[in-house]
Amino acid sequence: MTEDELKLPGYNPTWYDDAQEMIAGSRLMALRGSEIHEAWTLWGSSGWVDRAPVILVMGDTRLEVCARGVTQFSVTRDTLVMDSPVQASGPGGESGEPVWKKNENHELAAIVNKPITEVGAVEYQLDPMARRRFKKEWVLSGIYLRFDKAHLEIFNGLDCNRMSNMPDRDHPVRYVSCAQWPTLVSGGSTR
């Protein structure tokens, strides 16, 4: 199911393709100290709809995060109307009304009711051929949240959302903490 096949009432994503722009534009730093009380994902007849935003609820705020394409990621707040029906139609005649489910993904259930201790962007290092195409070495992949004894990444799985409770040690990624962002602007290191 593609993003165009989903009709998400009210959803108005803000797409970023740069980690520093996303950190500044999405007010991620404000999440530090917050607790995620609920985490929602959209489910259809074939399982988790990984192209729909992942919703993290903190108090009265809903953070909506979603990947698109190869290098884009959206972070918005409170645009979705979750109590309105979602309409979907897909290839091969698949259609129906997907439903939002709370704490359904095990990655999300593991971080519910834990305070966020660190938040930031995940960047992926491109191979030399892709660097020539995108004209940069690092591309935005997603966000990460750290908790006491827990971790959550929501990242771009090539035009779909992927999640993990473990920092990625198998691929060339770097974690850009919101706390480091002023240092990055003045030329500091991301490590």
Buried (B, 14 or more C-beta within 10 A) or exposed (E): BEBEBBEBEEBEBBBBBBBBEBBBEBEBBBBBEBBBEBBBBBBBEEEBBBBBBBBBBBEEEBBBBBBBEBBBBBBBBEBBEBEEEBBBEBEEEEEBEBEBBBBBBEBBEBBBEBEBEBBBBBBBBBEEEBBEEBEBBBBBBBBBBBBEEBBBBBBBBEBBBBBBBEEBEEEEBBBBBBEBBEEBEEEEEBE
